Amino acid sequence: MAVAGRSEDGSTADSAAAALREAGFVRFHVAPDGDALATAGLLARALAERDTPFQASVVRSGRPGTTDTAGTDDTTTVCIGGTEPADVTLDPPGSASEAAFEAARELGSDPDPILALAGAFTPPDAALEGSAAFEAARDHDLIEQRPGVAIPVTDLADGLAHTTLAHAGFSGDSDAVRETLDGRETADTDEERREVASIVALTAAGAEDATSRAAETVEHVLRPYTIAERSNDESATAPEFATVGGYADVLRACAHERPGTGLALAIGHDVRNAALSAWRAHAERAHAAVRTATTARHRNLVVARVDTDAPLATTARLFCDFRSPEPVVVAVGETEAAAAATDDRNLGTRMRQAAAAADGNGAGSERRGRATFTDDEAFVAAFREAMA
């Protein structure tokens, strides 16, 4: 059994590469988020080049029935972004996909820097500059920063209506976007892109129920890195997605909506249309949930009760970034909840403690958390106490 955590010099990439280099079969257990999907994709592509067989599945930590997932003598199990027992755990303080990009290089692969950047893009901490993937993308002229908005498609009505990187009055409604943009369908010049970016920023930050954080958050999706055509001597192919941030948005939506499609996309299969369909459906339900949630404000916390089909993690994040007067939002369904925070609040531990008080399980990080439970009232009461 190959065991890897952090190597003595602190390099997650080194230890992961060392374990995977000798693996006979690899089983990936992937958390339901875009960074984890990108990480799995980068490593799976590197293994495929080495003819190492693998299997990947999305696993939601904190659900009842979680069992030991460590590998057998001929299987190396890799846990990405989760808490399950495993031979290799990739959950560094920064982006796991950045570590995977380095690990893939050490395995002799030429990893896709755009996929790594899409995994690392996590607003409001969406800075991409300085990583190995960024330098590789820039050296090969694969990205260019331009005015505009980070959306995955060139159709403005489609892109702005369904992005989950911002929440505005037109979110979830393509017709409302067309009306806001006075019928404009594309932005082909820098001047037009600046105009669209200004409209989006003003609409998101100027809403009657928007908070001051809305103006700060929307800034992170302006002036995106566009993805260039990848060309060779014989042909040129259009990029699957228009911007790095848009690609990241699709990966994250798929992780929650259709994880199998998200994994296929990250691994390199031709599932663009299915991924965009999942992204649209996810966005429409998330934006609707932000508008229709029943909310209660407490010290440091807003509790947003939502319909059973609402995507909880995305709803909590959007509400926290664009509507909440408090630093933490927990979106609560009948048997599940997700939380988001504007700064480090140890949400994973607090969600786990609150879920335990309601006969459930919880997990997460400093700024994100998720939980399952059997008694929603007991969970909310325990979480309120934890956040007070």
N, C-alpha and C positions, 0 to 999 in steps of 0.2 A: 504494500500500500504506500503510495507516495503521499507524504505529508508536507504541506507548505502553508506557511502563514506569511509573516514578514521575515525576510532574511536578516542576518546580523547587521548589514549596512542599511537596513530600513527599506529596502527596495521590494515592494509588492510585485513589481514586474519581474524581477530576477527570480524570486521564489516561485511564482506561478509558471514561468517558462521552464524552470528546472523540473517541476513536477510533471508538466504536460509533455516535456520532451521524451520522457520514458514511459508514458502512458500507453497501455494497449487498447483501452476503450475509455471514453470520457462521457460522463453524464453531467449535463449542466442543469442546475436548479436556479432559475432566474426570477428575481423579484419583478413585480409588475410596474416597472417604470422604464422610461426611455433610455436612461444611462445603462441600466442592466441589459436591456435588449441589445444595445449597440456593443456592449462588452462581449456578450455571447456571440454576436455576429462576427466580431473581429477575431476572436479566438477560434470559433468554428471554422472560419475560412482558412486560418493558418493550419489547423489540424487537417482539413481536407487536402491541402497542398502536400501534407506529409503522409497522406493515405491512412490517417488515424481515424477510426470510426468514432462517432459520437451520437449522442441523443440529447435533445434540449426540451425543457418544459418550464412553463411559468408556474411558480409556486408562491402562494400567498402566505407569508409568515403570520403567525398569530392566530391561525384557524384551529379549531378543535381537531384532534386526530393527527396532528403533525408527528411524524415518527423519525427515527434515526435514519439519515440518508447517506451516511458514510459508505464508501465503496468497499467492494470485496477485493481480494488479492489481485484480480485482473481488471478492476474498474477503478478509475479515479473520478471522484465526485467533486464538482466545482460548484460552490454556492456563491452567487453573485448578488450582492445587495440584500441578502436575507440573514436569518439567524439559525438556520438548520445546521446540524453537525455535518461536516464535510471534510474531505481531504485537502481541498484548496478553498480558501475563502477570499473573495475579492470584494472588499468593502472599505477602501481607503478613505481618509478624511476628505480628499477631493473627489474627482471624477474617476469612477472605475474604468470607464472607457479609455481614459488617458493611460492608465496603467496597462490596460489590455493592448493598446497600440504599441507600447514599448515591448510588452511580452511577445506580441506577434512578430515584431522585428527580430527579437532574440531567437525565435523559432525558425528564422530564415524566410519569413513571409514579407511581402511588400504590402502592408495593410492600407486600407482605404482611409485617408485622413479625413475625408468628408463625413464618413460614418462616425469616426471618433469625435469630431467636432460637434456633430448632431447630438451624440450622447452627452457631451460635456456641457451643452447649452441648457442651463437651468435658471431662467430669470427668477428673481431679480439679480442673481449672481451669475450673469451670463458672459463674463469676460472670457474670451477665447485666446487672446494673444499670449504668446510666450511658451505654449506647449509644443511638444515635438510634432504633434499632428498639425498644428497651425503653421509651423515653419515648413513642414512638408507640403501642405496645400498651397502656401504662398510661393514656395520655390518652383512649383509646377504650374503656377498661374491658374489654380483651380478655384480660387475665391477672389472676390473683389468687393470692397465695401462701397456701397452706394447709398444715396438718399432713398427713402421709401419705408416700407413696413415688412417685417419678417413674416411672410406667408409662403406656403408651399407651391402655389400655383400663380400663373400670371393674370388670371381672371380676377379682377378686384372684388366683384360682388361675391364670388365664391370664397375667395381667400379671407376677406375681412369679415364676412358673416360667420365663418366657421373657425377662425383662429381661436384658440383658448389661451393665447398669450396676452389677451386684453379683453375687457368687458366694457361695452359701450351700449348706447341706446339701440344701435342697429344689430347688435350681436345676435346671431342665430337666424337672421332674416335677410336673405339676399336682396329682396325688393327694397327693404329699408336702406341697404347700402347704396343701391342704385339711386334712390331718391336723395340720399345725403351727398353723393358724388355727382349729382345732376346728370345721371345717365352714363358717366364715364365707365368704360369697361376695362381699360388697360392704362398704364402709365409708361410711356415709351421714352421719355426724356428725363434728365435729372430734375428739370424744373417741374415737370408734372409729378414726379415722385415726391418732391418736396411738398407740393401742394397737398397731395394725398396724405402724407405723413402729418402735416399740420392739422388737417381735418380730423384724422383719427385721434391725435393727441388732444385736441380741443374737445372732441365729442366724448372721449373717455374720461377726461379730467373735469369737464364742465357739467357733467350730469348733476342734477339736483341732489341726489343721494350719494354722490362720489365723495371719497375722503381725500385728504391731502396725499396719501400714499398712492392714489390712482395716478397722479401726475408723475410721481417718481417712477412707478412701475412701468408705465407705458413708454417712458423714455428708453427702456432697455430693449424694446422691440423696434425702435427706429434706427435708421442707417444700418440695415442688415448687411451681412456678408452674402452676396449672391454667388451662386454656384455656376461655374463656367462650363462650356461644352468640353467634353473629354475627347481629344482628337489624336489621330495618328496619321501616317502618310497616306492612308487610303480612305478614311472616312471620319466623320464626326458624329457624335451622338448627343442629342439634347439631354441635359441633366434630368434625372427623375423628378427633382424638386427644385424650385426656383431659388430658395435661400436656405442657409444652414439652419436658421431658427425655424423656418417652416418645416423642414425635414424633421427637426427635433420635436415639433408639435405633433406631427403625424405619428412618430414613434411612440410618444407618450400616450396619445389617444389610443393607439392600437394596443398598448400594454394593458390598458384597462378594458377596452371594448372587445377586441379580438386578438388575444395574445398569440394565438397560433399564426395569424397573419403578420403580426409584428415580428415574430421570430423569423418567419420566412423572408420578410423584407430585409431584416438585418443580416441574414445569412447570404442574401444575394439573389433570391428567387424573384421572378417577374410577377409581383403582386401589387404593383403600384395602384391600379384602379380599385382593388379590394381595400387597400390601405386607406386611400382617400375616402372611400365610402364609409369606412369605420370612423375616420376622423370627423366627417360631417355629422354622422349620427351622434357621436359622442359630444360634439360641440353643441348641437341643438339642445340636447337634454341637459347639459351642464348650464348653459346660459338661461334656459327656462327655470332650472332649479334655483339659480341665484335670484331671479325675479320673484319667484313664488314661495320661497322658503318662509316659514313662520319662525321669527327670531325672538330671542330673549337676551338682553344684555346684562352681563354680570361683571364683577371686577376682573379685569384682564382677559375677559372671555365673552364671545358671542356664541350662543348655541343656536344653530340653524337646523330646524327640523324640515326634512325634505321628503318627497314622494319616494316610494320604494324603488323606482327605476332610475333615480338620479345617480350619476357618477359621483360618488361621495368625495374622493380625493380631489378631483378637478373642481368640484363645487366649492369645497372648503378653501382651496387655493385662490380661486377667483374672488370669492367673497372676502377673504382676508386681504388681498391686494387692492381691491377696488371699492369695497363697500363697508368694511368693518371699522368702527371707531376704536376697537380694542385690538391688542396685538395677537390674539389667538382666536381662531374660529374652529369649532367642531361641527361638522355636518353629520346629523344623526338620522339613520333610518330605523326600521323596526328591529333589526338584529345586528346591524353593523354601523360603524362610524368611522370617519376620517377627520384628522385635525391638521391644521396648517398654522404656522406662526411666522411673524415678521423677523424674529431674531431667535437666538438659541434659548429654548425653553425646556429642553429635556423631555420632549413630547413622547418619545418612545416609552420611556420609563413610566410616565404619568398615565399614558393610555393603557399600559399593561396593568398598572395598579388599579385603575378604575374598572377595567374589564374584569379583573379578578373578583372585584366586589359585586359583579353582576353575572357571576358564573360563566365567564368568558375568557378570551385571550387577547392580548394586545402586543404591538411591536412598533418600531419606528426609529427615528433619529432625533436630532435636536429640534428640527423644525417641521418634521412630518411625522404623523402617527396614524395607525389604523387599529381597529378593534372589532371583535365579534362578542356578542353577549346574548343572554336570554331575557334580560330585564332592562329595557331602555331607561326607565326612570331611575333605577338603581345606578346604572352606568353614568347618567348625566349628573346625578347627585354626587357621586364619588369624584367625577372629573372636575366639577365645580369646586369641590373642596381642595383637590390637588392644585388647582390653578389660583386659588384665592391668595 
